[in-house]
Amino acid sequence: MEKRANNLTKGITNFILSTLIIPLFLFSAHGIAQETDFEEGKQYILGGLTVTGLQSYNEQTVKSYTGLRVGQPIKVPGDEISAVIKKLWNLDLFSNVEMFYTKIEDNRIFLELNITERPTLNNVIVYGVKKRKVEDIIEDTDLKKGKKITESLIANTKNYLQNKYKKQGFLNAKVAIATSTDTTGTNVQNMVINVNKGDKVKIKSINFVGNEKLSNKRLKKSLKNTKKKKFYRFWKKSKYISADFEEDLSNLVDTYAERGYRDARVLSDTFVKLDEKNIELTIKVEEGDKYYFGEINFVGNSVYTDRQLSQVLGIKKGDTYNGVLLKERIADDSKPDAEDLTNLYQNNGYLFSSINPVEVSAVNDTIDFEIRIIEGKETFLDHVTVSGNDKTNDHVIFREIRTRPGQKYSKQNIVRTIRELGQLGFFDAEQIVPDIINPDPNAGTVDVNYSLVESGSSQIELQGGFGGGGFIGTLGLSFSNFSLKNIFNKEAYKPVPMGDGQTFALRLQASRTFRVYSLNFSEPWLGGKKPVRFNLSLSRTQQFATGYNQNGRLDVDKSRGFAITGVSAGLAKRVQWPDDFFTLSHSLSYQLYDFNDYNSGLFNFGNGSSNSLSYTFGISRSSQGPSRIFPLSGSNFELTAKFTPPYSLFSGKDYKQLRQDVDDTTRRLFEIGEPGSAEEQLEFNQLRGELEELEEERFKLLEYYKIKFKGDWYTRIVDKLVLRTNAEFGFLGAYNHDIGDVPFERFYVGGDGLGNFTLDGRDVVQLRGYENQSLTPYITNAITGNLEQDGGTIYNKFSLEMRYPLTLKPSASIYALSFLEAGNAFNNFNDYNPFELKRSAGVGLRIFMPAFGLLGIDFGYGFDTDARPGSVGPSGWQTHFIIGQQF
């Protein structure tokens, strides 16, 4: 039957206008046997409701959503119908909603709801960008499969992409979006986005108008992010980016304000498009007059005297007016721990204080100020809480927190707490947030909650590779948030007992030629009341004798070899003087060096043993932070002194004669050289045996002292670009020169610095751009006559490393770096020259994943010749892989 329009449409006109929705409401009656007139505004009984036009939605679902029920009274037109239509439009699922009446019987009305569904998005194809960028675009614009396609969706997507590329310097960027029906589904469409970024628009010239007091060069320098195009400019780009330019205009005004021109302003800024790739910027300024500070009076202060406040402010009468400096000395927003007036009050309990500089007089070129202070009530901490720690126990966190209930509020203590929690390594340092809650100015109380996000604190090392004549396997487990007290609690194994901040590490490494076992345990708060760290370490290293058979294959004789068994225990305590960043440490260690028919270039005896009992004292200061993985500021200094007992003072042995016998025997061995006759061979073997016995007697009880210094400084250049400056020095000395320097504990310089497998207590020092340990001095072995590495007794090293993070997410922290390094090792102090350095430069990348520790790669170029015999010319390019090294 044919539908007829009737005057019911008039009744909903007001609704259409009031909601700004313009659907077509057409109420009509079908032809029926006996026509019934529709009465506008009359109340009917709803006799039935049908829904037409649906493609993907269920009719009953739509009926239920309208809220209309058969048999209910309904006014036509009326509020019920208007509300239904508005409700459906608000879903943004339909492009058209129409309501009809189909018939009227007695007092009953039958309605039809006709709906046109919006198409659903299926696939999105993006042209004009790199494939790896397509996923980011789809995610940023929320173009998910199944999303309803609307006019606003298309318009918003187009505007977003055009603005995105304009912000990147593509001022000519254009985006076109088209949709097409997809026949594989019901009412679905595909979307095609065509991006034409055009050429990057660069700044060909920057002109200033109206500047007389400051030069063009000075003003251009103040534009930090907006630079003129030059062929040599790499670090600062010359693209025109609107947001950066607006920020630079503020910097321009600040440049004037720093030099006394407080009234300076930018009158206009325009750019002229020279061609598709270049624009010209013109900035018109009004400089105004130069001003000076006059009288500066403090009003409202009672906690601090005028003199104390003046010292912190650091501005005197007659100084050139500097609005930027004045603002920073009142409150420096760029530094949470800045020495300004606001922090002076907030570090002493006055959270609710406010400080405002007010100009009270401006006569000629002099401006008088009042620093008006409202100190507020002294504020105390009421509650201190933590949240987000699912694994780490509360007591581990609270012992590092510098804020306690009942203490005066101190911003300085909050900043320090953030650093200490970040240094634990259990939480994402970037997401530690101190929430100041429930501030009560009348009561003078406030609550602090530290919101934390836990990161992985356990690491696994599983490696395999070939080297040293065979396969090398490594298994390492490190748990840095271990709980020893729960080791027998089955429920605590998730997968191991965690939460008490202890460290437990087990490492196994083995090949055909060697084996290494080590176990380490550390408790940072021995006894639980004071920050006294206890360390215990056990290790066992075995090196087997090797040789090559007639077929050129490596033979391993496990009945002959060299082993080190070691144990060490130490205590380290944080101290309060000179400040509480200092730590004093003490450790006692014992190593047994055991030889069994094993000759090496390191030692002149192949049978017997050496014993080393040593005490190490250390002083360190660590203020780097806030993150342990990527420090932004602070420093780390460490000075250690390792001593053994001076056995020769009370042993009664004539070490002078012993040394003379060693030298005489060595000299005779060199005179014989390669034995020619049977008599010479017999004498050579006899002298060799004597030398081994003499050397074993000389080094039966090792005596030495070893001094090491290492310093790291972290300087934030801009944003998160950080300069790490490093200096290192080490010296191995002897009490008794007749005994000489021990063959152990030497310094080996060069390469990646990895020293996981070491036989003799050596220090392996990183110096990239050279092969591993290739800068270590060589000597002639008295027994074999070969040139072999002896290890240095003194070294120094300096490095500069520029770092920038690519991401600092909990799942993976990645940063790139470039470096300059120089260092060297020497046989003795007489040969030492601190300026005779081996230089290198290069770039690298570091990746820290909680489960695997630190991974990295460096490409370094060595500018000098290494210490290996026969080496000529520069070392050249070297590639270094970093696994598990310190940050």
ROVOVO-983028 format. One record per residue (C-alpha): residue in one letter; x, z, y. Coordinates in steps of 0.02 Angstrom, whole numbers, plus 32768, in hexadecimal, padded with zeros to 4 digits. Layout:
N
AXZY ...
This chain:
887
M800080008000 E80387FDC80B0 K806D806E8121 R8021807B81CF A807680D18261 N800A815282B5 N801681C48349 L806C825182E9 T8111820B8328 K80E4824683D6 G80DF82FA839B I81968300836B T81DE82A98404 N820E834E8453 F826D838083B6 I82D082DD83B6 L830482F5846B S832883AE845D T839C839D83C6 L83EB82F88401 I83C782B28355 I8371820B8355 P832D81E682A9 L828F81828296 F81FB81F3826E L817081808237 F80D081CE81F9 S8059815181AD A7FC4814C8137 H7FB780D880A5 G7F1B80718095 I7E9D80D38031 A7DEC80BA7FF8 Q7DA581238081 E7E0F8131811D T7E2B81DF8162 D7E6181F98215 F7F00825E8234 E7EEB82E982B3 E7F8B83108313 G7FBC83C78316 K7F3F83F68290 Q7F6F84728209 Y7F6484298159 I7F87846380AB L8020840D805F G7FDA83AC7FCD G807E835E7F92 L812F832A7FC3 T819182977F7F V824682677FA7 T827A81B17FAB G831E81567FCC L838A81CA7F62 Q841D817F7F06 S848B820F7ECB Y842882AC7EF0 N839F82F97E86 E82EF82F07ED3 Q82C283A07E9F T836383E37EEF V833683947F96 K828183D57F8B S82C184847F6A Y833A84797FFD T82AD84498077 G825484EC8051 L81A984958052 R813084CC7FCB V809284757F90 G7FFB84D87FC7 Q804A85238063 P7FF6850E810D I805584938179 K803A84568229 V8057839C8242 P80BA838082AB G8102843082B7 D819684A582AA E81A0849D81EC I81BD83E181E8 S823683E9827C A829A84718224 V82A3840E8182 I82E4837281D9 K836383D4823E K839E842F81A2 L83BA838C8144 W8415833D81D7 N848A83D281E4 L84C683B28133 D851B83148174 L84F282C280CC F847182468109 S847681B88187 N83B881B5819D V8329822F817F E827281FA8192 M81CF8257816F F812B81FC8146 Y807E82338113 T803681C8808B K7F8382068083 I7F0A828C80B7 E7E8582CF8043 D7E0E834B808F N7E8283CB80DD R7F18839E8073 I7FA9833280B0 F802782D78042 L80D782BA808B E816682458060 L821A826D808F N828381CE8099 I834081E88099 T83D2817280AB E846F81BE805E R851881AC80AF P8597814E8043 T861A81B37FE6 L86D481957FF8 N872C81567F5C N87DA810F7F7E V8844810F801C I88C780898038 V8942809B80C8 Y89AC800B8108 G8A3880128187 V8A8D80B38150 K8B0880E180C6 K8ABA8107801D R8AFB81BA801D K8A9E81D880C1 V89F4819E8081 E89CE82408024 D89F582A680C0 I897F823A8129 I88F1824D80AC E890D830980A6 D8919831D8164 T887A82BA8183 D881E830B80F0 L87EE826280A6 K87C682A97FFB K876F82477F75 G86B582707F78 K86B182948033 K861C824C8093 I864A81BD8107 T860881D981B7 E86268188825E S867B8226829C L86ED822A8203 I8729817A8228 A873D819C82E3 N8798824182C9 T880D81F48249 K8837816582BE N885681D78353 Y88BE825182EE L893281CA82AB Q894881748354 N8970821983A8 K89E382498319 Y8A5281B28332 K8A4981B983EE K8A8E826A83E4 Q8B1E82218380 G8B4781A48408 F8ADF810F83CD L8A7880FA846B N8A3680518432 A89F38093838C K894D80498356 V88E0807582C0 A8854800D8274 I87DE805281EF A87667FED8183 T86F5801A80F0 S86B57FB08062 T863A7FCC7FD4 D86827FFF7F2D T86187FB77EA0 T8662802C7E1F G85F180BB7E59 T854C80E37EAA N854F80E27F68 V860D80F07F72 Q868380997FE9 N873E807F7FF9 M879B8099809C V882A803080DC I889780768168 N890C7FFE81BF V899280558227 N89F77FF082A4 K8A71806982F2 G8AC47FE5835B D8B738000839F K8BB480A883D7 V8BA580B48491 K8C4480F984DC I8C7181348589 K8CDF80B685E0 S8CF281198681 I8CBE81BE86D1 N8CAC81C2878D F8C9482588800 V8C45825288AB G8C4E82DD892D N8CE5833C88E8 E8D6B83678966 K8DA784138930 L8DC283EC8878 S8E13834D883A N8DC582CD87C5 K8E4682FF8741 R8E1283B68749 L8D59838C873F K8D73831486AD K8DD1839D8651 S8D3B84108665 L8CCF83948605 K8D0083D6855A N8C96836184F0 T8C8182CB8563 K8D1E8263856D K8D4F81B985AF K8D7C8136852D K8E36812A850B F8E9180D7847C Y8EF481748450 R8E6281ED8452 F8E3C822C83A2 W8E0B82E383AC K8D8B82D58438 K8D1882408425 S8CDE81D684B7 K8C2C81BD847A Y8BA181E784F2 I8B37827284A7 S8AAF82B48518 A8AB1836984DB D8B6E837684EC F8B6783288599 E8AE683A785D4 E8B5584348596 D8BEA83E785EE L8B8C83E28693 S8B7A849F8684 N8C3484A9865F L8C54844486FC V8BF484C08766 D8C51854F8710 T8CF684FC873C Y8CC7850687F3 A8C8685B887E0 E8D2C85EE8791 R8D8685B3882F G8D17860688AE Y8C95857E88CD R8BFA85DF889D D8B82856488F5 A8BC384CA889B R8B3F84638842 V8B2383BA87F4 L8AB383538864 S8A9B82C487EC D8AE182738751 T8AC381BE8723 F8B08814386A8 V8B0E808786B7 K8B0B801D861B L8B9B7FA3862D D8B7A7F4B8588 E8B3D7F7484D9 K8BD67FDF84B6 N8C07802E855B I8BBC809685E6 E8BFB80DD8689 L8BD4818F86BD T8BC481C68772 I8BB5827E879F K8B8D82B18851 V8BBB83638880 E8BA883D78914 E8C398450891B G8C0B84CB89A4 D8C84854A89ED K8D0585B58996 Y8CDD866F8988 Y8D3B87108965 F8D0987B7891A G8CE9883F899A E8CB588F28977 I8C7E891688C4 N8C1B89B788B5 F8BD18A048819 V8B248A4F8824 G8ACE8ABB87A0 N8B668AEB8739 S8B7E8B9C86FE V8BD38B888655 Y8C6A8B2C869B T8CBE8B3D8745 D8CCD8AAE87C0 R8D878AA7879A Q8D6B8A9586DE L8CEA8A0C86F8 S8D5C89B28774 Q8DEA89B086F5 V8D7A895C8673 L8D2F88E386F3 G8DDD88AE872A I8DA4885E87CD K8DE688998875 K8DB4887F892A G8E0487E1896D D8E09878688C5 T8DC686D588C4 Y8D0F86D78894 N8CFC86AD87DC G8C4886B087A0 V8C78868986EC L8CF6871686E5 L8C7B87918733 K8BFA876586AF E8C7887798622 R8CB388238663 I8C00885E866A A8BCF881885BE D8C348797855E D8BB9874884E5 S8C4186E08491 K8C9C8779844A P8C3D880583F4 D8CD1887B840B A8D01884784BB E8D4488C88536 D8CB688C085B4 L8C46893E860C T8BB289238598 N8C1A894684FD L8C6A89DB8554 Y8BBE8A2C855C Q8B7E89EB84B5 N8C198A28845A N8BF88AD7849B G8B428AEA846B Y8AE48A9984FB L8A848A1084A1 F89FC8A078525 S8A7289F585B8 S8A65895E862B I8AE5892186AA N8ABC88A48732 P8B2F886387BC V8AD0884A885F E8B0F87F388FC V8AE98868898D S8B45880E8A16 A8B9187648A36 V8BE9875F8ADD N8C5286C78B05 D8CB586AB8A65 T8CAA875B8A1C I8C28879989A0 D8C0688518985 F8BBE888988DF E8B62891B8896 I8B73893387DB R8ACD898787B6 I8ACD89EC8717 I8A3B8A3786B9 E8A8F8AA18636 G89F48AD385D6 K89EE8B5E8559 E8A7F8B7E84E4 T8A518B2D843E F8A6D8B6E838F L8A598B1A82E6 D89C08B588289 H89C38AF281E8 V8A4A8A8081A2 T8A148A128111 V8A4D897A80B0 S89E988F0805E G8A0D885A7FF1 N8A8988AE7F7A D8A44888B7ECE K8AE688AB7E6D T8B5589157EDD N8B2C89CE7EDC D8AFD8A1E7F82 H8B8E8A997F80 V8C0C8A097F7B I8BBE89C4801B F8BA28A678077 R8C568A9F8062 E8C8C8A0580C6 I8C078A1A814D R8C478A6381F1 T8B9B8A98822F R8B4A8B3881F1 P8AA18B8A8216 G8AB58C0682A3 Q8B498BAB82F0 K8B478B62839D Y8B188AAC83A0 S8BB68A4283AA K8BB8898583AE Q8C72898C8385 N8C4E89E982E3 I8BCA896882B3 V8C4488D982CF R8CC789338268 T8C48895281DD I8C23889781D4 R8CDD887781BC E8CF288FB8136 L8C5B88BD80D3 G8C9A880A80E0 Q8D47883E80A2 L8CFC88868002 G8CDE87D67FC3 F8C3788067F76 F8BCB87BE8002 D8BC0871E8065 A8C1B874F8105 E8BBD86C98167 Q8B15871A8141 I8B3887D28162 V8AB787FF81E7 P8AA788AA823B D89F088BC8267 I89CD893782F5 I8920897A82CF N88A989FE8311 P89028A1783B9 D88B48AAB8415 P88F78ABA84C8 N88938B5B84E5 A88D48BB5844B G897F8B658457 T89808B2C83A1 V89968A888344 D89A18A4D828F V8A1F89D1824A N8A06896981AD Y8A9288FC8169 S8A4688628119 L8AB7881E8091 V8ABE87858021 E8B2287A27F83 S8B9D871F7F4A G8BF1870D7EA2 S8C7A878C7E86 S8CB8875C7DD9 Q8D2C86CE7DAF I8D5A86737D11 E8DF7860C7CF9 L8DFA85957C67 Q8E8285127C6B G8EDA849F7BF5 G8F6984267C10 F900E83E67BD1 G90B684247C0E G915684707BCF G914E84077B32 G909D842E7AFB F8FED84647B21 I8FD684F77B98 G8F3485577B90 T8EFA85DA7C0D L8E6986527C06 G8E4C86C67C99 L8DBD873C7CC0 S8DB287997D65 F8D26880E7D97 S8D38884B7E49 N8C9A88B67E4C F8CB2890C7DA4 S8C6889B27D6B L8CD68A107CF2 K8C5F8AA47CDF N8BDB8A307C94 I8C4E89E07C16 F8BF18A377B86 N8B468A187BD1 K8AFC89837B74 E8A7689667BF8 A8AFB89507C7F Y8B4588B37C30 K8B0188267C9F P8B7787DB7C61 V8BEF886D7C84 P8BD789167CD9 M8BD588F47D94 G8BB8894A7E3A D8C3E89D07E55 G8CBC89647EB3 Q8D4889757E33 T8DB688E47DFC F8DDA88BB7D48 A8E3F88217D1A L8E7D87DF7C74 R8EEB87457C64 L8F3186ED7BCC Q8FA386557BD0 A8FFB86067B3E S9056856C7B00 R90D385467A77 T9160858A7AE3 F911986237B3A R908E86A47B40 V9050870E7BD1 Y8FD7879F7BC8 S8FA188087C5D L8F1D888A7C83 N8EF788D27D2F F8E8089587D68 S8E6089957E19 E8DF28A1F7E61 P8DE48A117F20 W8D9F8AC37F3A L8DF68B367EBF G8D8A8BD17EB0 G8D008B7E7F15 K8D1F8BE07FB7 K8DB38B8D800E P8DF28AD88018 V8E828AF27F9E R8E9E8A5A7F30 F8EE18A737E80 N8F3089E17E23 L8F6989D47D6F S8FBB893B7D26 L8FFB89137C76 S905588727C49 R90B488217BBC T9114877D7BC8 Q916E87237B3A Q91DD86897B47 F921986377AA6 A92BB85D87A8B T92AA851B7A8A G931484837A60 Y930483CD7A33 N931B83897983 Q936782E4794F N92C1828C796A G92B982C87A1D R922A833F79FA L922083EE7A3E D9247847879C0 V920E852A79E3 D926585BE7991 K91F4865679A2 S927586C87951 R92E086B579EE G92A286D87A9B F929187407B36 A920587BA7B62 I91CE88257BF3 T915D88BB7BDA G9120890B7C79 V90B089937CB9 S908D89C87D6B A901C8A427DC4 G8FFE8A567E7D L8F9C8AAE7F05 A8F708A687FAF K8F1E8ACD8037 R8ECF8A9980DB V8F118AFF816C Q8ED08B23821B W8F748B0E8278 P8FAA8AA482D3 D8EFA8A6382B1 D8E868A5C821C F8EB989AB81EC F8F5B89F081A2 T8F788A1480EA L90078A728097 S902B8A487FE1 H90988A8F7F58 S90B58A497EAB L91228A6F7E15 S914C89E97D98 Y91B589D17CFC Q91EF892F7CAB L924C89197C08 Y92AD88747BFC D92D488557B45 F934787C97B07 N935587907A53 D93D787087A39 Y939986B27AD6 N940B86657B58 S93CA86267BFF G941285F67CA6 L93C286917CED F942E87097C89 N94DE87107C42 F94AE876F7BA6 G943D87397B17 N942587DC7AB9 G93F888897AF4 S938588CC7B79 S937688FB7C31 N930A89837C7B S92BD89877D27 L92698A237D6B S92368A0B7E20 Y91D48A5B7EAC T918089F07F32 F91498A2D7FDB G90DD89BF8048 I909289BF80F6 S900C8940811E R8F90891E81A7 S8EFC88AC8186 S8E8088848210 Q8E5687D281DF G8D9F87A681CF P8D1087A281C9 S8D1C873D8129 R8DA1875980A5 I8D9A86A18074 F8DA086528121 P8DDC86CF81A6 L8DB5869F825A S8E20871F82B2 G8E9187B58298 S8F3587C7823B N8F838803819A F903088538193 E9087889780FA L913188EB80EC T916B89268041 A920A89798006 K923189827F4B F92B889F97F0C T93048A277E65 P93698AC67E48 P94248AB07E75 Y945F8ACD7DC2 S95148A9F7DEA L95268B387E5A F95178BB27DCA S95358B4B7D2C G95F18B697D28 K96168AB27CFC D96A58A577D50 Y963F89C57D92 K96D389837DF5 Q9736896A7D55 L969A89287CFE R968388A67D87 Q973C88797D7C D972B885E7CC1 V969187F07CDD D96ED87887D5F D978987777CF2 T972487437C5B T96BD86C77CC0 R975A867D7D0F R97A986637C63 L970A860F7C22 F970F85947CB2 E97C785737C92 I97A485477BDC G970E84DA7C0B E96E4846F7B74 P974784B77AE1 G97BA84337A97 S981484867A08 A97DA85017985 E9841858979DA E97EA85677A81 Q974085677A2C L9766860E79DB E97A286577A81 F970A860E7ADB N9690865D7A60 Q96EA87047A6A L96EA87027B2A R963486D07B2C G960587637ABE E966C87D87B2C L961887977BC9 E956B87B27B7E E959888657B52 L95DF88857BFF E954888397C55 E94D0889D7BEA E952E893D7C16 R952D890E7CCE F947288EF7CD2 K9436896B7C50 L93E589D07CDB L93B889617D6D E93D989A47E1A Y93A789487EB8 Y933C89507F53 K92C788C87F8E I927B88B6803C K91ED883E8061 F9187881980FD K90F287A78111 G9086878D81AA D8FEC872281C5 W8F938709826C Y8EE986B5827D T8EBF866B8327 R8E17861D834B I8E34857F83B1 V8D82854083C9 D8CE485578363 K8D27857582B2 L8DCA851782C7 V8E4C859B8299 L8F0A859D82A7 R8F6386028221 T90158632824F N9084867581C5 A913186C281BD E918987058120 F9230875480F8 G927C879D805A F932387EC802D L9367882A7F86 G93FA88A17F95 A946D890C7F29 Y94A689C17F41 N954A89A47EE7 H95A389007F0E D960D89147E72 I956E88FE7E0C G952F88737E7D D9482882A7E8E V941188367DF7 P93DE87927DA4 F932687C57DB2 E92AD87D77E44 R92F0873A7E9C F929986C77F18 Y926A86177EE2 V923285A87F73 G91D785017F71 G913984B07F31 D908A84F57F19 G90BD85AC7F11 L906385CD7E6D G90BE86507E08 N904686797D7D F90CC86677CF7 T916E86BB7D2C L91F387067CBB D925A87747D2A G91F387C57DB4 R921A87357E29 D91BC87117ECB V917E865E7ECF V916F86277F86 Q910385967FBA L9152850C8022 R90ED846D8012 G913D83C1801A Y91C283EF7F99 E91BE83FC7EDC N91A184A77E91 Q9233851E7EAD S92A1848B7EE0 L92E684E77F79 T9331856F7F0C P93F185797F0B Y945585407E73 I94F0858E7E22 T956085607D90 N953785C07CF1 A95D486137CAE I95A285FC7BF9 T9554854F7BF8 G95B585077C8B N951584B77CCC L94CE84BE7D7C E9433852A7D70 Q93BB857E7DE8 D93F0862F7E0D G9367865E7E88 G9384868F7F3C T93A7873F7F75 I9366871D8024 Y92E486A6806C N927986898105 K91E586198126 F917485E981B8 S90D4858581B8 L9048854B822A E8FA3851D81D8 M8F0A84D88232 R8E6884F781D3 Y8DB684BB81E9 P8D2384E48176 L8CB8845A812F T8C3D84D880E5 L8C3C859480CF K8BA785A3805C P8BA4862B7FD6 S8BA685A97F4B A8C4685587F8C S8CB5856F8024 I8D1884D38051 Y8D9584BD80DC A8E138437810D L8EC0845E814F S8F5E84138197 F9006846B8195 L90B9847281D3 E913284DA816B A91EA8504816A G9251857880FD N92E7858C808B A933B85FF800B F93F186358007 N9469867C7F84 N94A4870E7FEE F949C8758809B N9540870580CF D94F3865980B2 Y94518687810C N9426862081A4 P9373863C81E5 F93788592823D E93AF852E81A4 L92FF85028170 K92AF84808100 R921C8434815D S917783E98123 A90CB83B58161 G902983808111 V8F6F839580F5 G8F0583EA8072 L8E5B84248037 R8E2084CB7FF3 I8D8384EE7F8C F8D50859F7F62 M8CC885B47EE0 P8C9D86677EAD A8C9F863E7DF4 F8D4785E37DF5 G8DA8862A7E88 L8E1285BF7EFB L8E3685097ED6 G8E9484937F46 I8F0583FF7F5F D8F8F83E07FDE F8FEC8343800E G90918374805D Y91258311809D G91D283618093 F92458328811E D92E7836E80D2 T934C83678032 D932683EC7FAF A93A984597F59 R93AE83FF7EB2 P945683B27E83 G945D82F97EAB S93C982FB7F22 V93DB82857FB6 G9367825A8045 P92C482AF8071 S925682FA7FEB G91C88286801F W911182957FEE Q90E1831A7F6F T903683477F29 H900F83FD7F06 F8F7B84437EA8 I8F4884F47ED7 I8EEF85617E57 G8EC786177E75 Q8F4286307F02 Q8F2986AC7F8F F8EC886708026 
